[in-house]
Amino acid sequence: MGRRARRDEPLAPYTAMRVGGPADLLVVCRTVEEVVEVVGMAQAYDVPFLL
């Protein structure tokens, strides 16, 4: 997962209107299994997340 986890990543490239400040941590998932893994890790460490 580390290769796709980015700190302070600007969100503008990921939004339709090309606006958005930096995310504390951004993880780009390619499969449902990766989403399940990342959400599970976030919950285990009490890290808030948005999908």
mmCIF file of the N, C-alpha and C atoms, coordinates in Angstrom:
data_MODEL
# 
_entry.id   MODEL 
# 
loop_
_atom_site.group_PDB 
_atom_site.id 
_atom_site.type_symbol 
_atom_site.label_atom_id 
_atom_site.label_alt_id 
_atom_site.label_comp_id 
_atom_site.label_asym_id 
_atom_site.label_entity_id 
_atom_site.label_seq_id 
_atom_site.pdbx_PDB_ins_code 
_atom_site.Cartn_x 
_atom_site.Cartn_y 
_atom_site.Cartn_z 
_atom_site.occupancy 
_atom_site.B_iso_or_equiv 
_atom_site.pdbx_formal_charge 
_atom_site.auth_seq_id 
_atom_site.auth_comp_id 
_atom_site.auth_asym_id 
_atom_site.auth_atom_id 
_atom_site.pdbx_PDB_model_num 
ATOM 1   N N  . MET A 1 1  ? 0.817   -1.191 0.000   1.00 0.00 ? 1  MET A N  1 
ATOM 2   C CA . MET A 1 1  ? 0.000   0.000  0.000   1.00 0.00 ? 1  MET A CA 1 
ATOM 3   C C  . MET A 1 1  ? 0.862   1.256  0.000   1.00 0.00 ? 1  MET A C  1 
ATOM 4   N N  . GLY A 1 2  ? 2.033   1.227  0.603   1.00 0.00 ? 2  GLY A N  1 
ATOM 5   C CA . GLY A 1 2  ? 2.861   2.410  0.725   1.00 0.00 ? 2  GLY A CA 1 
ATOM 6   C C  . GLY A 1 2  ? 3.134   3.118  -0.587  1.00 0.00 ? 2  GLY A C  1 
ATOM 7   N N  . ARG A 1 3  ? 3.230   2.386  -1.657  1.00 0.00 ? 3  ARG A N  1 
ATOM 8   C CA . ARG A 1 3  ? 3.534   3.004  -2.944  1.00 0.00 ? 3  ARG A CA 1 
ATOM 9   C C  . ARG A 1 3  ? 2.391   3.875  -3.451  1.00 0.00 ? 3  ARG A C  1 
ATOM 10  N N  . ARG A 1 4  ? 1.163   3.647  -2.955  1.00 0.00 ? 4  ARG A N  1 
ATOM 11  C CA . ARG A 1 4  ? 0.030   4.459  -3.392  1.00 0.00 ? 4  ARG A CA 1 
ATOM 12  C C  . ARG A 1 4  ? -0.483  5.385  -2.299  1.00 0.00 ? 4  ARG A C  1 
ATOM 13  N N  . ALA A 1 5  ? 0.172   5.405  -1.161  1.00 0.00 ? 5  ALA A N  1 
ATOM 14  C CA . ALA A 1 5  ? -0.205  6.312  -0.080  1.00 0.00 ? 5  ALA A CA 1 
ATOM 15  C C  . ALA A 1 5  ? 0.629   7.580  -0.218  1.00 0.00 ? 5  ALA A C  1 
ATOM 16  N N  . ARG A 1 6  ? -0.057  8.706  -0.239  1.00 0.00 ? 6  ARG A N  1 
ATOM 17  C CA . ARG A 1 6  ? 0.626   9.984  -0.441  1.00 0.00 ? 6  ARG A CA 1 
ATOM 18  C C  . ARG A 1 6  ? 0.236   10.957 0.662   1.00 0.00 ? 6  ARG A C  1 
ATOM 19  N N  . ARG A 1 7  ? 1.216   11.613 1.249   1.00 0.00 ? 7  ARG A N  1 
ATOM 20  C CA . ARG A 1 7  ? 0.970   12.628 2.290   1.00 0.00 ? 7  ARG A CA 1 
ATOM 21  C C  . ARG A 1 7  ? 0.855   14.005 1.633   1.00 0.00 ? 7  ARG A C  1 
ATOM 22  N N  . ASP A 1 8  ? -0.041  14.817 2.190   1.00 0.00 ? 8  ASP A N  1 
ATOM 23  C CA . ASP A 1 8  ? -0.223  16.205 1.733   1.00 0.00 ? 8  ASP A CA 1 
ATOM 24  C C  . ASP A 1 8  ? -0.468  16.297 0.224   1.00 0.00 ? 8  ASP A C  1 
ATOM 25  N N  . GLU A 1 9  ? -1.216  15.354 -0.308  1.00 0.00 ? 9  GLU A N  1 
ATOM 26  C CA . GLU A 1 9  ? -1.509  15.307 -1.747  1.00 0.00 ? 9  GLU A CA 1 
ATOM 27  C C  . GLU A 1 9  ? -2.607  16.313 -2.090  1.00 0.00 ? 9  GLU A C  1 
ATOM 28  N N  . PRO A 1 10 ? -2.376  17.217 -3.045  1.00 0.00 ? 10 PRO A N  1 
ATOM 29  C CA . PRO A 1 10 ? -3.433  18.137 -3.474  1.00 0.00 ? 10 PRO A CA 1 
ATOM 30  C C  . PRO A 1 10 ? -4.611  17.353 -4.063  1.00 0.00 ? 10 PRO A C  1 
ATOM 31  N N  . LEU A 1 11 ? -5.820  17.740 -3.678  1.00 0.00 ? 11 LEU A N  1 
ATOM 32  C CA . LEU A 1 11 ? -7.004  17.019 -4.147  1.00 0.00 ? 11 LEU A CA 1 
ATOM 33  C C  . LEU A 1 11 ? -7.546  17.553 -5.475  1.00 0.00 ? 11 LEU A C  1 
ATOM 34  N N  . ALA A 1 12 ? -7.075  18.699 -5.923  1.00 0.00 ? 12 ALA A N  1 
ATOM 35  C CA . ALA A 1 12 ? -7.582  19.301 -7.154  1.00 0.00 ? 12 ALA A CA 1 
ATOM 36  C C  . ALA A 1 12 ? -7.572  18.343 -8.354  1.00 0.00 ? 12 ALA A C  1 
ATOM 37  N N  . PRO A 1 13 ? -6.519  17.570 -8.582  1.00 0.00 ? 13 PRO A N  1 
ATOM 38  C CA . PRO A 1 13 ? -6.532  16.673 -9.744  1.00 0.00 ? 13 PRO A CA 1 
ATOM 39  C C  . PRO A 1 13 ? -7.592  15.564 -9.665  1.00 0.00 ? 13 PRO A C  1 
ATOM 40  N N  . TYR A 1 14 ? -8.162  15.361 -8.485  1.00 0.00 ? 14 TYR A N  1 
ATOM 41  C CA . TYR A 1 14 ? -9.115  14.272 -8.284  1.00 0.00 ? 14 TYR A CA 1 
ATOM 42  C C  . TYR A 1 14 ? -10.566 14.746 -8.261  1.00 0.00 ? 14 TYR A C  1 
ATOM 43  N N  . THR A 1 15 ? -10.806 16.052 -8.462  1.00 0.00 ? 15 THR A N  1 
ATOM 44  C CA . THR A 1 15 ? -12.169 16.583 -8.396  1.00 0.00 ? 15 THR A CA 1 
ATOM 45  C C  . THR A 1 15 ? -12.594 17.143 -9.745  1.00 0.00 ? 15 THR A C  1 
ATOM 46  N N  . ALA A 1 16 ? -13.905 17.148 -9.982  1.00 0.00 ? 16 ALA A N  1 
ATOM 47  C CA . ALA A 1 16 ? -14.447 17.623 -11.256 1.00 0.00 ? 16 ALA A CA 1 
ATOM 48  C C  . ALA A 1 16 ? -14.159 19.107 -11.487 1.00 0.00 ? 16 ALA A C  1 
ATOM 49  N N  . MET A 1 17 ? -14.206 19.902 -10.421 1.00 0.00 ? 17 MET A N  1 
ATOM 50  C CA . MET A 1 17 ? -13.993 21.346 -10.568 1.00 0.00 ? 17 MET A CA 1 
ATOM 51  C C  . MET A 1 17 ? -12.531 21.748 -10.397 1.00 0.00 ? 17 MET A C  1 
ATOM 52  N N  . ARG A 1 18 ? -11.656 20.780 -10.185 1.00 0.00 ? 18 ARG A N  1 
ATOM 53  C CA . ARG A 1 18 ? -10.212 20.999 -10.040 1.00 0.00 ? 18 ARG A CA 1 
ATOM 54  C C  . ARG A 1 18 ? -9.879  21.939 -8.882  1.00 0.00 ? 18 ARG A C  1 
ATOM 55  N N  . VAL A 1 19 ? -10.605 21.761 -7.782  1.00 0.00 ? 19 VAL A N  1 
ATOM 56  C CA . VAL A 1 19 ? -10.332 22.528 -6.571  1.00 0.00 ? 19 VAL A CA 1 
ATOM 57  C C  . VAL A 1 19 ? -10.129 21.558 -5.423  1.00 0.00 ? 19 VAL A C  1 
ATOM 58  N N  . GLY A 1 20 ? -9.428  21.995 -4.423  1.00 0.00 ? 20 GLY A N  1 
ATOM 59  C CA . GLY A 1 20 ? -9.246  21.177 -3.228  1.00 0.00 ? 20 GLY A CA 1 
ATOM 60  C C  . GLY A 1 20 ? -7.847  21.308 -2.685  1.00 0.00 ? 20 GLY A C  1 
ATOM 61  N N  . GLY A 1 21 ? -7.771  21.469 -1.386  1.00 0.00 ? 21 GLY A N  1 
ATOM 62  C CA . GLY A 1 21 ? -6.484  21.578 -0.708  1.00 0.00 ? 21 GLY A CA 1 
ATOM 63  C C  . GLY A 1 21 ? -5.854  20.213 -0.526  1.00 0.00 ? 21 GLY A C  1 
ATOM 64  N N  . PRO A 1 22 ? -4.776  20.162 0.231   1.00 0.00 ? 22 PRO A N  1 
ATOM 65  C CA . PRO A 1 22 ? -4.065  18.896 0.409   1.00 0.00 ? 22 PRO A CA 1 
ATOM 66  C C  . PRO A 1 22 ? -4.769  17.960 1.391   1.00 0.00 ? 22 PRO A C  1 
ATOM 67  N N  . ALA A 1 23 ? -4.759  16.688 1.063   1.00 0.00 ? 23 ALA A N  1 
ATOM 68  C CA . ALA A 1 23 ? -5.247  15.648 1.976   1.00 0.00 ? 23 ALA A CA 1 
ATOM 69  C C  . ALA A 1 23 ? -4.098  15.282 2.906   1.00 0.00 ? 23 ALA A C  1 
ATOM 70  N N  . ASP A 1 24 ? -4.402  15.062 4.174   1.00 0.00 ? 24 ASP A N  1 
ATOM 71  C CA . ASP A 1 24 ? -3.355  14.612 5.098   1.00 0.00 ? 24 ASP A CA 1 
ATOM 72  C C  . ASP A 1 24 ? -2.716  13.332 4.573   1.00 0.00 ? 24 ASP A C  1 
ATOM 73  N N  . LEU A 1 25 ? -3.565  12.421 4.111   1.00 0.00 ? 25 LEU A N  1 
ATOM 74  C CA . LEU A 1 25 ? -3.098  11.162 3.534   1.00 0.00 ? 25 LEU A CA 1 
ATOM 75  C C  . LEU A 1 25 ? -4.092  10.732 2.469   1.00 0.00 ? 25 LEU A C  1 
ATOM 76  N N  . LEU A 1 26 ? -3.611  10.415 1.286   1.00 0.00 ? 26 LEU A N  1 
ATOM 77  C CA . LEU A 1 26 ? -4.459  9.960  0.188   1.00 0.00 ? 26 LEU A CA 1 
ATOM 78  C C  . LEU A 1 26 ? -3.986  8.580  -0.237  1.00 0.00 ? 26 LEU A C  1 
ATOM 79  N N  . VAL A 1 27 ? -4.916  7.647  -0.317  1.00 0.00 ? 27 VAL A N  1 
ATOM 80  C CA . VAL A 1 27 ? -4.608  6.305  -0.807  1.00 0.00 ? 27 VAL A CA 1 
ATOM 81  C C  . VAL A 1 27 ? -5.507  6.046  -2.005  1.00 0.00 ? 27 VAL A C  1 
ATOM 82  N N  . VAL A 1 28 ? -4.912  5.771  -3.148  1.00 0.00 ? 28 VAL A N  1 
ATOM 83  C CA . VAL A 1 28 ? -5.658  5.465  -4.361  1.00 0.00 ? 28 VAL A CA 1 
ATOM 84  C C  . VAL A 1 28 ? -5.729  3.954  -4.492  1.00 0.00 ? 28 VAL A C  1 
ATOM 85  N N  . CYS A 1 29 ? -6.953  3.422  -4.436  1.00 0.00 ? 29 CYS A N  1 
ATOM 86  C CA . CYS A 1 29 ? -7.160  1.969  -4.527  1.00 0.00 ? 29 CYS A CA 1 
ATOM 87  C C  . CYS A 1 29 ? -7.590  1.602  -5.936  1.00 0.00 ? 29 CYS A C  1 
ATOM 88  N N  . ARG A 1 30 ? -7.169  0.445  -6.374  1.00 0.00 ? 30 ARG A N  1 
ATOM 89  C CA . ARG A 1 30 ? -7.510  -0.027 -7.720  1.00 0.00 ? 30 ARG A CA 1 
ATOM 90  C C  . ARG A 1 30 ? -8.513  -1.167 -7.716  1.00 0.00 ? 30 ARG A C  1 
ATOM 91  N N  . THR A 1 31 ? -8.694  -1.801 -6.572  1.00 0.00 ? 31 THR A N  1 
ATOM 92  C CA . THR A 1 31 ? -9.632  -2.921 -6.491  1.00 0.00 ? 31 THR A CA 1 
ATOM 93  C C  . THR A 1 31 ? -10.490 -2.784 -5.237  1.00 0.00 ? 31 THR A C  1 
ATOM 94  N N  . VAL A 1 32 ? -11.599 -3.492 -5.230  1.00 0.00 ? 32 VAL A N  1 
ATOM 95  C CA . VAL A 1 32 ? -12.466 -3.520 -4.051  1.00 0.00 ? 32 VAL A CA 1 
ATOM 96  C C  . VAL A 1 32 ? -11.702 -4.095 -2.866  1.00 0.00 ? 32 VAL A C  1 
ATOM 97  N N  . GLU A 1 33 ? -10.882 -5.084 -3.109  1.00 0.00 ? 33 GLU A N  1 
ATOM 98  C CA . GLU A 1 33 ? -10.104 -5.701 -2.041  1.00 0.00 ? 33 GLU A CA 1 
ATOM 99  C C  . GLU A 1 33 ? -9.162  -4.691 -1.383  1.00 0.00 ? 33 GLU A C  1 
ATOM 100 N N  . GLU A 1 34 ? -8.567  -3.821 -2.185  1.00 0.00 ? 34 GLU A N  1 
ATOM 101 C CA . GLU A 1 34 ? -7.706  -2.783 -1.624  1.00 0.00 ? 34 GLU A CA 1 
ATOM 102 C C  . GLU A 1 34 ? -8.507  -1.806 -0.772  1.00 0.00 ? 34 GLU A C  1 
ATOM 103 N N  . VAL A 1 35 ? -9.703  -1.460 -1.214  1.00 0.00 ? 35 VAL A N  1 
ATOM 104 C CA . VAL A 1 35 ? -10.565 -0.571 -0.426  1.00 0.00 ? 35 VAL A CA 1 
ATOM 105 C C  . VAL A 1 35 ? -10.871 -1.212 0.920   1.00 0.00 ? 35 VAL A C  1 
ATOM 106 N N  . VAL A 1 36 ? -11.240 -2.483 0.906   1.00 0.00 ? 36 VAL A N  1 
ATOM 107 C CA . VAL A 1 36 ? -11.549 -3.201 2.146   1.00 0.00 ? 36 VAL A CA 1 
ATOM 108 C C  . VAL A 1 36 ? -10.334 -3.192 3.075   1.00 0.00 ? 36 VAL A C  1 
ATOM 109 N N  . GLU A 1 37 ? -9.158  -3.440 2.530   1.00 0.00 ? 37 GLU A N  1 
ATOM 110 C CA . GLU A 1 37 ? -7.932  -3.453 3.334   1.00 0.00 ? 37 GLU A CA 1 
ATOM 111 C C  . GLU A 1 37 ? -7.654  -2.081 3.951   1.00 0.00 ? 37 GLU A C  1 
ATOM 112 N N  . VAL A 1 38 ? -7.745  -1.033 3.141   1.00 0.00 ? 38 VAL A N  1 
ATOM 113 C CA . VAL A 1 38 ? -7.437  0.313  3.620   1.00 0.00 ? 38 VAL A CA 1 
ATOM 114 C C  . VAL A 1 38 ? -8.455  0.775  4.656   1.00 0.00 ? 38 VAL A C  1 
ATOM 115 N N  . VAL A 1 39 ? -9.733  0.527  4.410   1.00 0.00 ? 39 VAL A N  1 
ATOM 116 C CA . VAL A 1 39 ? -10.771 0.912  5.373   1.00 0.00 ? 39 VAL A CA 1 
ATOM 117 C C  . VAL A 1 39 ? -10.569 0.152  6.682   1.00 0.00 ? 39 VAL A C  1 
ATOM 118 N N  . GLY A 1 40 ? -10.254 -1.123 6.596   1.00 0.00 ? 40 GLY A N  1 
ATOM 119 C CA . GLY A 1 40 ? -9.998  -1.913 7.800   1.00 0.00 ? 40 GLY A CA 1 
ATOM 120 C C  . GLY A 1 40 ? -8.831  -1.374 8.601   1.00 0.00 ? 40 GLY A C  1 
ATOM 121 N N  . MET A 1 41 ? -7.766  -0.979 7.913   1.00 0.00 ? 41 MET A N  1 
ATOM 122 C CA . MET A 1 41 ? -6.606  -0.413 8.602   1.00 0.00 ? 41 MET A CA 1 
ATOM 123 C C  . MET A 1 41 ? -6.956  0.926  9.248   1.00 0.00 ? 41 MET A C  1 
ATOM 124 N N  . ALA A 1 42 ? -7.699  1.749  8.535   1.00 0.00 ? 42 ALA A N  1 
ATOM 125 C CA . ALA A 1 42 ? -8.094  3.046  9.090   1.00 0.00 ? 42 ALA A CA 1 
ATOM 126 C C  . ALA A 1 42 ? -8.938  2.861  10.345  1.00 0.00 ? 42 ALA A C  1 
ATOM 127 N N  . GLN A 1 43 ? -9.869  1.935  10.293  1.00 0.00 ? 43 GLN A N  1 
ATOM 128 C CA . GLN A 1 43 ? -10.720 1.676  11.456  1.00 0.00 ? 43 GLN A CA 1 
ATOM 129 C C  . GLN A 1 43 ? -9.911  1.109  12.618  1.00 0.00 ? 43 GLN A C  1 
ATOM 130 N N  . ALA A 1 44 ? -8.982  0.229  12.333  1.00 0.00 ? 44 ALA A N  1 
ATOM 131 C CA . ALA A 1 44 ? -8.170  -0.395 13.380  1.00 0.00 ? 44 ALA A CA 1 
ATOM 132 C C  . ALA A 1 44 ? -7.326  0.633  14.137  1.00 0.00 ? 44 ALA A C  1 
ATOM 133 N N  . TYR A 1 45 ? -6.901  1.679  13.434  1.00 0.00 ? 45 TYR A N  1 
ATOM 134 C CA . TYR A 1 45 ? -6.059  2.709  14.048  1.00 0.00 ? 45 TYR A CA 1 
ATOM 135 C C  . TYR A 1 45 ? -6.821  4.001  14.348  1.00 0.00 ? 45 TYR A C  1 
ATOM 136 N N  . ASP A 1 46 ? -8.156  3.945  14.273  1.00 0.00 ? 46 ASP A N  1 
ATOM 137 C CA . ASP A 1 46 ? -9.007  5.115  14.538  1.00 0.00 ? 46 ASP A CA 1 
ATOM 138 C C  . ASP A 1 46 ? -8.633  6.324  13.683  1.00 0.00 ? 46 ASP A C  1 
ATOM 139 N N  . VAL A 1 47 ? -8.333  6.070  12.421  1.00 0.00 ? 47 VAL A N  1 
ATOM 140 C CA . VAL A 1 47 ? -8.013  7.141  11.482  1.00 0.00 ? 47 VAL A CA 1 
ATOM 141 C C  . VAL A 1 47 ? -9.287  7.493  10.720  1.00 0.00 ? 47 VAL A C  1 
ATOM 142 N N  . PRO A 1 48 ? -9.747  8.747  10.783  1.00 0.00 ? 48 PRO A N  1 
ATOM 143 C CA . PRO A 1 48 ? -10.947 9.123  10.031  1.00 0.00 ? 48 PRO A CA 1 
ATOM 144 C C  . PRO A 1 48 ? -10.675 9.039  8.530   1.00 0.00 ? 48 PRO A C  1 
ATOM 145 N N  . PHE A 1 49 ? -11.706 8.680  7.769   1.00 0.00 ? 49 PHE A N  1 
ATOM 146 C CA . PHE A 1 49 ? -11.525 8.542  6.323   1.00 0.00 ? 49 PHE A CA 1 
ATOM 147 C C  . PHE A 1 49 ? -12.793 8.924  5.580   1.00 0.00 ? 49 PHE A C  1 
ATOM 148 N N  . LEU A 1 50 ? -12.636 9.266  4.313   1.00 0.00 ? 50 LEU A N  1 
ATOM 149 C CA . LEU A 1 50 ? -13.739 9.538  3.393   1.00 0.00 ? 50 LEU A CA 1 
ATOM 150 C C  . LEU A 1 50 ? -13.535 8.684  2.157   1.00 0.00 ? 50 LEU A C  1 
ATOM 151 N N  . LEU A 1 51 ? -14.633 8.206  1.610   1.00 0.00 ? 51 LEU A N  1 
ATOM 152 C CA . LEU A 1 51 ? -14.558 7.440  0.360   1.00 0.00 ? 51 LEU A CA 1 
ATOM 153 C C  . LEU A 1 51 ? -15.062 8.299  -0.774  1.00 0.00 ? 51 LEU A C  1 
# 
